Amino acid sequence: KTKVYETRSENLEELREKIVNVSNSITPDFLTNVIETFYVRLRHCQVVEGHQFEHLI
């Protein structure tokens, strides 16, 4: 998101192009890290039965 909006897009086509370019630069390692982090957060959520847990991470 940050990379897409670094500079203002002049039109929708330019915005679309930025989104496609940034999406294409996402690596498998990055996606693996996102998934692992999601599961860690999910486990924290289960432990605290859905209550706030951000301060524990």
VOVEXRO-216707 format. One record per residue (C-alpha): chain; x, y, z. Coordinates in steps of 0.25 Angstrom, whole numbers, plus 5000, padded with zeros to 4 digits. Example, Ala and Ser with C-alpha at 12.3 -4.5 7.8 and 13.67 -1.06 7.14 Angstrom:
<lumlums>
<lumlum><chaine>A</chaine><X>5049</X><Y>4982</Y><Z>5031</Z></lumlum>
<lumlum><chaine>A</chaine><X>5055</X><Y>4996</Y><Z>5029</Z></lumlum>
</lumlums>
This chain:
<lumlums>
<lumlum><chaine>A</chaine><X>5000</X><Y>5000</Y><Z>5000</Z></lumlum>
<lumlum><chaine>A</chaine><X>5011</X><Y>5010</Y><Z>5004</Z></lumlum>
<lumlum><chaine>A</chaine><X>5018</X><Y>5007</Y><Z>4991</Z></lumlum>
<lumlum><chaine>A</chaine><X>5006</X><Y>5009</Y><Z>4982</Z></lumlum>
<lumlum><chaine>A</chaine><X>5003</X><Y>5022</Y><Z>4989</Z></lumlum>
<lumlum><chaine>A</chaine><X>5017</X><Y>5028</Y><Z>4990</Z></lumlum>
<lumlum><chaine>A</chaine><X>5014</X><Y>5038</Y><Z>4978</Z></lumlum>
<lumlum><chaine>A</chaine><X>5000</X><Y>5042</Y><Z>4974</Z></lumlum>
<lumlum><chaine>A</chaine><X>4994</X><Y>5035</Y><Z>4962</Z></lumlum>
<lumlum><chaine>A</chaine><X>4989</X><Y>5044</Y><Z>4951</Z></lumlum>
<lumlum><chaine>A</chaine><X>4978</X><Y>5035</Y><Z>4947</Z></lumlum>
<lumlum><chaine>A</chaine><X>4972</X><Y>5021</Y><Z>4949</Z></lumlum>
<lumlum><chaine>A</chaine><X>4981</X><Y>5014</Y><Z>4939</Z></lumlum>
<lumlum><chaine>A</chaine><X>4993</X><Y>5019</Y><Z>4945</Z></lumlum>
<lumlum><chaine>A</chaine><X>4988</X><Y>5015</Y><Z>4959</Z></lumlum>
<lumlum><chaine>A</chaine><X>4985</X><Y>5001</Y><Z>4953</Z></lumlum>
<lumlum><chaine>A</chaine><X>4999</X><Y>5000</Y><Z>4947</Z></lumlum>
<lumlum><chaine>A</chaine><X>5005</X><Y>5003</Y><Z>4961</Z></lumlum>
<lumlum><chaine>A</chaine><X>4997</X><Y>4993</Y><Z>4968</Z></lumlum>
<lumlum><chaine>A</chaine><X>5000</X><Y>4982</Y><Z>4957</Z></lumlum>
<lumlum><chaine>A</chaine><X>5015</X><Y>4985</Y><Z>4958</Z></lumlum>
<lumlum><chaine>A</chaine><X>5015</X><Y>4985</Y><Z>4973</Z></lumlum>
<lumlum><chaine>A</chaine><X>5007</X><Y>4972</Y><Z>4973</Z></lumlum>
<lumlum><chaine>A</chaine><X>5017</X><Y>4966</Y><Z>4964</Z></lumlum>
<lumlum><chaine>A</chaine><X>5029</X><Y>4969</Y><Z>4973</Z></lumlum>
<lumlum><chaine>A</chaine><X>5023</X><Y>4961</Y><Z>4985</Z></lumlum>
<lumlum><chaine>A</chaine><X>5032</X><Y>4950</Y><Z>4987</Z></lumlum>
<lumlum><chaine>A</chaine><X>5028</X><Y>4936</Y><Z>4992</Z></lumlum>
<lumlum><chaine>A</chaine><X>5037</X><Y>4938</Y><Z>5005</Z></lumlum>
<lumlum><chaine>A</chaine><X>5029</X><Y>4951</Y><Z>5008</Z></lumlum>
<lumlum><chaine>A</chaine><X>5016</X><Y>4943</Y><Z>5006</Z></lumlum>
<lumlum><chaine>A</chaine><X>5021</X><Y>4932</Y><Z>5015</Z></lumlum>
<lumlum><chaine>A</chaine><X>5025</X><Y>4942</Y><Z>5026</Z></lumlum>
<lumlum><chaine>A</chaine><X>5011</X><Y>4948</Y><Z>5025</Z></lumlum>
<lumlum><chaine>A</chaine><X>5004</X><Y>4935</Y><Z>5027</Z></lumlum>
<lumlum><chaine>A</chaine><X>5013</X><Y>4931</Y><Z>5039</Z></lumlum>
<lumlum><chaine>A</chaine><X>5010</X><Y>4944</Y><Z>5045</Z></lumlum>
<lumlum><chaine>A</chaine><X>4995</X><Y>4943</Y><Z>5043</Z></lumlum>
<lumlum><chaine>A</chaine><X>4995</X><Y>4929</Y><Z>5050</Z></lumlum>
<lumlum><chaine>A</chaine><X>5003</X><Y>4935</Y><Z>5062</Z></lumlum>
<lumlum><chaine>A</chaine><X>4993</X><Y>4946</Y><Z>5063</Z></lumlum>
<lumlum><chaine>A</chaine><X>4982</X><Y>4936</Y><Z>5062</Z></lumlum>
<lumlum><chaine>A</chaine><X>4987</X><Y>4928</Y><Z>5073</Z></lumlum>
<lumlum><chaine>A</chaine><X>4988</X><Y>4940</Y><Z>5082</Z></lumlum>
<lumlum><chaine>A</chaine><X>4974</X><Y>4943</Y><Z>5079</Z></lumlum>
<lumlum><chaine>A</chaine><X>4970</X><Y>4929</Y><Z>5083</Z></lumlum>
<lumlum><chaine>A</chaine><X>4977</X><Y>4929</Y><Z>5096</Z></lumlum>
<lumlum><chaine>A</chaine><X>4971</X><Y>4942</Y><Z>5100</Z></lumlum>
<lumlum><chaine>A</chaine><X>4957</X><Y>4938</Y><Z>5095</Z></lumlum>
<lumlum><chaine>A</chaine><X>4956</X><Y>4949</Y><Z>5085</Z></lumlum>
<lumlum><chaine>A</chaine><X>4960</X><Y>4960</Y><Z>5095</Z></lumlum>
<lumlum><chaine>A</chaine><X>4971</X><Y>4970</Y><Z>5092</Z></lumlum>
<lumlum><chaine>A</chaine><X>4984</X><Y>4964</Y><Z>5090</Z></lumlum>
<lumlum><chaine>A</chaine><X>4993</X><Y>4974</Y><Z>5083</Z></lumlum>
<lumlum><chaine>A</chaine><X>5000</X><Y>4979</Y><Z>5095</Z></lumlum>
<lumlum><chaine>A</chaine><X>5005</X><Y>4964</Y><Z>5097</Z></lumlum>
<lumlum><chaine>A</chaine><X>5012</X><Y>4963</Y><Z>5083</Z></lumlum>
</lumlums>
